Amino acid sequence: MSDLLDLYWTFAKIGCVTFGGGYAMLPILERELVDKRGWTTMDELRDYFSIGQCTPGIIALNVSTFIGEKRGKVPGALAATTGFLAGPIVIILIIAAFLTNFADLPLVQHAFAGIRVCVCVLIVQAVFRLWKGSVVDPFTLILYLLVFALNAFGSLLPVKLPAAVLVLISGAAGIAMYLRKGKAGDAK
């Protein structure tokens, strides 16, 4: 029971201080779950982010569910997920109740502008961390550049490829490279 409470409170704290979505929370999760608690490794966390990006729902919520399941099976997943949701739901309800009264105030608008800058920095930091652990050889660099180009310049193509298609193509390319390396290793 104490493990479930620990999962709940850990993710409740993370949920309350996570701004800017899943990628912005990567540094917070790394510090809390990898460095401080040792509940997962950075490689596993990257994998959870990848899977969380490809599954329905919010990346950060999916990651909390995956880590909760790893620590405590279904009860752990429920504890981590509800913990992650509890704080933001309360905060959002309070903000929603008062935002319409204060949204037009210059002070509030400037605060939001500052928060947006901070979120951008957190996302860029997450991108660099993900890059470092993901683009590890010429194949992954080429795959990165190809997917980046297809996404960034997709509007110039006759048909823009949805993100889900890019993810599936990348996964298939990774499997093909693995199988190719396996066959090359068998030939030696």
MIFIDO-52694 format. One record per atom (N, C-alpha, C): residue in one letter; x, y, z. Coordinates in steps of 0.2 Angstrom, whole numbers, plus 5000, padded with zeros to 4 digits. Layout:
<drentors>
aXYZ...
</drentors>
This chain:
<drentors>
m500449945000m500050005000m500450065000s501050065004s501450125004s501750134997d501950084993d502150094986d501650134982l501050114983l500550144979l500450224981l500450234987l500450304990l501050344987d501650314987d502250344985d502150364977l501850314973l501750324966l501250384965y500750384969y500250434969y500550504970w500850514976w501150574978w501650604974t502050554971t502650574967t502350604960f501850574957f501550594951f501050654952a500850654958a500450714960a500850784960k501450774963k501950834963k502150844956i502350794952i502550804945i501950844941g501350814942g500750844938g500650914940c500750934946c500651004948c501251054945v501751034944v502351074941v502451064934t502051024930t502251014923t501851064919f502251104916f501951154911f502251144904g501751144899g502051144892g501951074889g501651034892g501550964889g502150914890g502050854887g502450804889g503250814888y503450844882y504150854881y504450904886a504050954888a504351004893a504450964900m504050914901m504150884908m504750834908l505050814902l505550764902l506150784907p506350844908p506850854913p506650844920i506050864921i505750844928i505650774929l505450734924l505350664925l506050634926e506550654922e507250624923e507550634930r507450694932r507750714939r507350674944e506750674944e506350634949e506350564949l506250534943l506150464942l506750424940v507250454937v507850424935v508450434940d508550504941d509050524946d508950514953k508350534955k508150534963k507950474965r507450444962r507150374964r507350314961g507750314955g507950254952g507350214949w506850234948w506250194946w506250174939t506650204935t506750194928t507450214926t507650194920t508250224917t508050274911m508550314909m508450364904m508250334898d508550274896d508350234890d507650214890e507350194896e506650174897e506250234896l506450284899l506050344899l505950374892r506450364888r506450384881r505950344877d505950274879d505550224876d504750244878y504650254884y504050274887y503750334883f504150384882f503950444878f503850434871s504250384868s504050364861s503350334861i503250284865i502650244865i502050294867g502150334872g501650384874g501450434868q501950454864q501850494858q501350454853c501450394853c501150354848c500450324850t500250334856t499650304859t499150364860p498550354860p498050404861p498150434868g498050504869g498050534875g498650574876i498750604882i499250654883i499950614885i500450634882i501150604883i501250594890a501250644894a501450644901a501050594905l500350594903l499950554907l500050474905n500250464899n500350394897n501050374900v501550414900v502150404903v502050384911s501650424914s501550404921s501150344922t500750324918t500350264918t500850204917f501350214912f501850164910f502250144916i502550204919i502950194925i502650164931g502050184932g501650154937g501450084936e501350064930e501249994929e501949954930k502449984928k503149944929k503249934937r503049984941r503149984948r502649944952g502049944950g501549914954g500949884950k501049854943k500549824939k499949874938v499349844938v498749884937v498649934942p498649914949p498549964954p499150014954g499750004952g500250054952g500050104946a499850074940a499650124935a499050164937l498550144940l498050184942l498250234947a498650214952a498950264957a499350324954a499750304949a500150354946a499750394941t499250364938t498850404933t498450454937t498050434942t497650474946t498050524950g498650504952g499050554955g499250614951f499450594945f499650644940f499050694938l498450664938l497850704936l497550744941a497650724948a497350764953a497550834954g498150854954g498350924955g498150964949p498250944943p498050984937p497350994936i496950944938i496250954938i495951014942v496251014949v496051064954v496351134951i496951134949i497251194947i496851224941i496651184936i496251204930i495551224932l495251194936l494551214938l494651284942i495151294946i495251364949i495351414944i495851404939i495951444934i495351464930a495051414928a494451424923a493951464927a493851454933a493351494937a493551574937f494151584937f494351654938f494651684931l494851644926l495251674921l494851724917t494151704916t493851754911t493751824915n493851824921n493851894924n494551934924f495051894923f495751924923f496151914917a495851874912a496251864906a496451924902d496151974902d496252034898d496752084902l496852074908l497352114912l498052114909p498352164908p499052164905p499552124909l499452124916l499852084920l499852014919v499251984918v499051914916v499351894909q499251944904q499551934898q500251924898h500551974901h501351964902h501551904905a501251884910a501351824914a501351764909f500851754905f500751704900f501351704895a501551764893a502051774888a502751744891g502851764898g503451734901g503351654902i502851634903i502751564904i502851524897r502651554892r502751524885r503451524883v503851574885v504551574884v504851514888c504751504894c504951454898c504851384896v504151374893v503951314890v504351294884c504551344880c504951334874c505651314876v505951344881v506551324884v506551244886l506051234890l505951164892l505951114887i505551134881i505451084876i506151074872v506451134871v507151124867v507551084871q507551094878q508051054882q507850974881a507150964881a506950894880a507150864873v507150904868v507350884861v508050864861f508450904864f509150894865f509350824868r508950814874r509050754877r508850694873l508250704870l508050644866l508450634860w508750684857w509150684851w509850644853k510050664859k510750634861k510650554862g510050534864g509950464866g509650424860s509450464855s509050434849s509450434843v509850484841v510150484835v510950464836v511050404836v511650374838v512150344833d511850344826d512250314821d512050354814p512350334809p512250364803p511450344800f511250284802f510550264800f510050314803t510150324810t509650364814t509650434812l510250454810l510350524808l509950534801i510050494796i509750494790i508950494791l508750444795l508050434797l507750504800y508150534804y507950594807y507850644802l508350654798l508350704793l507750694788l507650634786l507050624782l506350634785v506250614791v505650624794v505550704796f506150734798f506050804799f505850844792a506150824787a506050854780a505350844778l505050784779l504450764777l503850804781n504050814788n503650844792n503650924791a504250954791a504351024790a504151044783f504251014778f504051034771f503450994768g503150964772g502550924770g502050964766s501951024768s501451064764s501651074757l502251064755l502451074748l502351014744l502250954747l502050894744l501350894742p501150854737p500450844735p500050814740v500350774745v499950744750v500350754756k500050784762k500450784768k500350724772l500950694774l500950634778l500750644785p500250614788p500050624795p500650604799a500650624805a501150604810a501150534811a500550504812a500550434813a500850394808v500750414801v501150384796v501850384796l502150444798l502850454799l503050414805v502750404810v502950354816v502950284813l502450264809l502450194807l502950184802i503150234798i503650224793i504350214797s504450264802s505050264806s505150194810g504550174812g504650104816g504750044811a504450044805a504649994800a505350004798a505650064797a506350074795a506750044801g506650054807g507050034812g507049954813i506449924811i506449854811i506849824805a506749854799a507149834794a507849844795m508149894798m508849904800m509049844805y508649834810y508749784814y508849714811l508349694807l508449634803l509049634798r509149684795r509749684791r510349674795k510449714801k511049704805k511049634807g510449604809g510449534811g510749484806k510549494800k510749454794k511449464793a511749524793a512449534792a512849504798g512549504804g512949474810g512949394809d512349364806d512349294805d512849274799a512949314794a513349294789a514149294791k514249324797k514949324799k515149264802
</drentors>
